[in-house]
Amino acid sequence: SQQGEEDPQALSIQEGENATMNCSYKTSINNLQWYRQNSGRGLVHLILIRSNEREKHSGRLRVTLDTSKKSSSLLITASRAADTASYFCASFQGAQKLVFGQGTRLTINP
Amino acid sequence: GAGVSQSPSNKVTEKGKDVELRCDPISGHTALYWYRQSLGQGLEFLIYFQGNSAPDKSGLPSDRFSAERTGGSVSTLTIQRTQQEDSAVYLCASSPGTRYNEQFFGPGTRLTVL
């Protein structure tokens, strides 16, 4: 079953613009994580936000978490061509089982 | 140190044959996970190991799928009598084993069943 659902499914923007992706989840969480996947292969962990945090930054990434709405957003500022990838949110069912959403396919146009 | 490695990177097999996929986790990581990703889809959890035992194998889609882990390190995912619907990318991840950790992924094995 899907714990996280990303929105939009696909996003295409111009280089230099900001990209915002949203994630909704169903059950209470300990933390929520965002991953990036290039070319359909291995995922790279981007950022983890704990349930008692509301916002977190890492370089050009900003993640927010609203536990009352069971939603999170990932903002990528000043996008670059290299940011083209699929982005997934993930949260835990239990302590070890990480459940992923379907992902947002982000395309940065030069 | 080295990341998670998987082999082979690509595997093409005929329907009905058995395949074995291998995962080498990051040294010292006690937790190991297998996922499956069909074309254009999200990740589907298959099984996870803590040490050599598998507390959660709820995601294995059928009894044709099995996995083992030995020495608290290398893991093998075996698919018997492969079917065309088994075609997917199989991803392995490891984590230090403490609860609610981030996971470190390997590059995956792309399995194609003809």
Interface residues (C-beta under 8 A of the other chain):
Chain A: Q2 N30 N31 Q33 Y35 G40 R41 G42 L43 V44 H45 L48 F88 A90 F92 G94 A95 Q96 K97 L98 V99 F100 G101 Q102 G103
Chain B: V4 A31 Y33 Y35 Q37 L39 Q41 G42 L43 F45 Y48 Q50 P55 D56 V89 L91 A93 R99 Y100 E102 Q103 F104 F105 G106 P107 G108
